[in-house]
Amino acid sequence: MEMPQQVFLMADSAVIRTNKPFFIPHFAKSFHGNSAIVLHIDRLGKHIAPRFAHRYCHAIAPAVIVHPTGLDQVQQNEQFSALATSFDGALLLGDSVVPASENDINRAMVATTVGCDEQEAMSLSSLGVDYRQLISRLSVYFTLKMGDMIVVELSSHDIPLHEGMTLEASLNGTRQLVVRVK
């Protein structure tokens, strides 16, 4: 199985819920966002076989992952640096996860909108990723626990973030996330 472009592990302080503003930090020159889908884990498991992985995720949510640009050379070269992926406010997430059946998770479409400009809607299946394989593969490295969130970046299309803009993310056409950038 091919792994998605990015999979993130983030601290609780990295999450900003809907209707809460994202304040642009001062540690980088600029920031951009990318569409993502969050798989909400609802069961404890380690070394999960792909055929059982559907038992560990019954809810999903759209999200936007925020990335800094213009960091010093060392941080830019380290693609998985915690400083570049897990800072406070790095994950814009709706207030709640949406229940989803096993068949719906791979096909769930996430779209991000800035003003009236909607970005390309993407799903795990459009990336060639099966969430069951992903859960199985990740569970080899660490124990998945109830409440964990696996964040999968869906789009490599960068949305430049600037003060005064409003980001929205929808799941299957239903708006789930609204965040103002300040």
C-alpha positions in Angstrom: 0.0 0.0 0.0 1.3 3.5 -0.8 1.2 5.9 2.1 -0.4 9.3 1.6 1.7 12.3 1.0 1.6 13.3 4.7 0.2 11.8 7.9 0.4 13.9 11.0 0.5 13.3 14.7 -0.3 16.4 16.7 -0.7 17.6 20.2 -4.1 18.7 21.5 -2.9 22.4 21.5 -2.5 22.1 17.7 -6.2 21.9 17.3 -8.4 24.9 16.6 -12.2 24.2 16.5 -14.7 25.9 14.2 -15.7 29.5 14.9 -12.4 30.1 16.8 -9.9 32.3 15.0 -6.5 31.2 13.8 -3.9 33.9 14.8 -1.0 33.9 12.4 2.1 33.1 14.5 5.3 35.2 14.3 7.9 32.5 14.0 7.7 32.2 10.1 7.4 34.6 7.2 4.1 33.2 6.0 1.7 30.3 6.3 -0.4 28.2 4.0 -3.1 25.6 4.5 -4.0 22.2 2.9 -7.2 20.2 2.9 -7.1 17.1 5.1 -9.4 14.4 6.5 -9.4 13.3 10.1 -10.0 9.7 11.0 -11.3 9.5 14.6 -10.1 6.3 16.4 -12.7 4.9 18.8 -11.0 1.8 20.1 -7.6 0.6 21.6 -5.4 -1.4 19.2 -1.9 -2.4 18.3 -0.8 -4.4 15.2 -4.3 -4.3 13.7 -4.8 -6.5 10.7 -6.3 -4.7 7.7 -9.4 -6.9 7.7 -10.2 -5.7 11.3 -9.2 -2.0 10.9 -12.8 -1.0 10.0 -13.6 -1.7 13.7 -11.4 1.2 14.8 -12.8 4.2 12.9 -16.5 5.1 12.7 -16.2 8.9 12.4 -14.4 11.4 10.2 -14.1 15.2 9.9 -12.7 17.7 7.3 -9.8 19.8 8.4 -7.2 22.2 7.2 -3.5 21.7 8.1 -1.4 24.9 8.5 2.2 24.9 7.4 4.8 27.6 7.9 6.9 28.8 5.0 10.2 30.6 5.3 11.6 28.7 8.3 15.3 28.4 8.6 17.1 26.0 6.3 17.4 23.2 8.9 13.7 23.1 9.7 12.7 23.3 6.0 14.8 20.2 5.2 13.2 18.2 8.0 9.8 17.4 6.4 8.4 15.9 9.6 9.7 18.4 12.1 7.4 18.9 15.0 8.1 22.6 14.8 6.7 22.8 11.2 3.7 20.5 11.7 2.5 20.5 15.3 2.7 24.1 16.6 -0.3 25.6 18.4 -3.1 26.1 15.9 -1.6 23.9 13.2 -4.9 21.9 12.7 -8.1 23.6 11.9 -10.9 21.2 12.8 -14.7 21.3 13.0 -16.5 21.0 16.3 -17.5 17.4 15.8 -16.7 14.3 13.9 -19.3 12.9 11.6 -20.3 9.2 11.9 -19.4 7.3 8.7 -19.9 3.7 7.6 -17.0 1.5 6.5 -17.8 2.1 2.8 -18.2 5.9 3.2 -14.8 6.7 4.7 -12.6 6.2 1.6 -15.1 8.0 -0.6 -15.8 11.0 1.7 -15.1 14.2 -0.2 -13.4 17.1 1.6 -13.4 20.5 0.0 -11.9 23.7 1.3 -13.3 27.2 0.4 -11.7 30.6 0.7 -14.4 33.3 0.1 -16.2 32.0 -2.9 -13.2 30.1 -4.3 -13.7 26.4 -3.7 -10.6 24.2 -4.0 -10.6 20.8 -5.6 -12.7 18.2 -3.6 -10.5 15.2 -2.6 -11.0 11.9 -0.9 -8.8 9.1 0.3 -9.8 7.0 -2.7 -8.7 9.8 -5.0 -5.2 9.5 -3.5 -5.3 5.7 -3.9 -5.3 5.2 -0.1 -7.5 2.8 1.8 -8.1 3.9 5.4 -8.1 0.2 6.6 -4.5 -0.3 5.2 -3.5 3.1 6.7 -4.8 2.2 10.2 -3.1 -1.2 10.0 0.2 0.2 8.9 0.3 3.0 11.6 -0.7 0.5 14.3 2.6 -1.3 13.8 4.5 1.8 15.0 2.3 2.9 17.9 -0.8 1.9 19.9 -4.0 3.6 18.7 -6.2 4.8 21.5 -9.7 5.9 21.8 -9.9 9.6 20.8 -6.8 9.6 18.7 -7.0 11.4 15.4 -5.2 10.3 12.2 -4.8 13.4 10.0 -4.3 12.7 6.3 -3.3 15.6 4.0 -5.4 15.3 0.9 -4.2 18.2 -1.3 -0.8 19.5 -2.1 -2.5 22.7 -3.4 -1.3 25.4 -1.0 -3.8 28.0 0.2 -1.9 31.1 1.3 -3.2 32.4 4.6 -3.5 36.1 5.3 -5.2 38.2 7.9 -8.9 38.8 7.4 -9.7 35.7 5.3 -12.2 33.1 6.2 -11.5 29.4 5.6 -14.3 26.8 5.3 -14.1 23.1 4.9 -17.0 20.8 4.0 -17.5 17.0 4.1 -19.6 15.6 1.3 -21.0 19.1 0.6 -21.9 19.9 4.2 -20.0 22.8 5.8 -18.3 21.5 9.0 -15.6 24.1 9.6 -15.4 27.9 9.5 -12.3 29.7 10.8 -11.2 33.4 10.4 -7.6 34.2 10.0 -6.4 37.0 12.2 
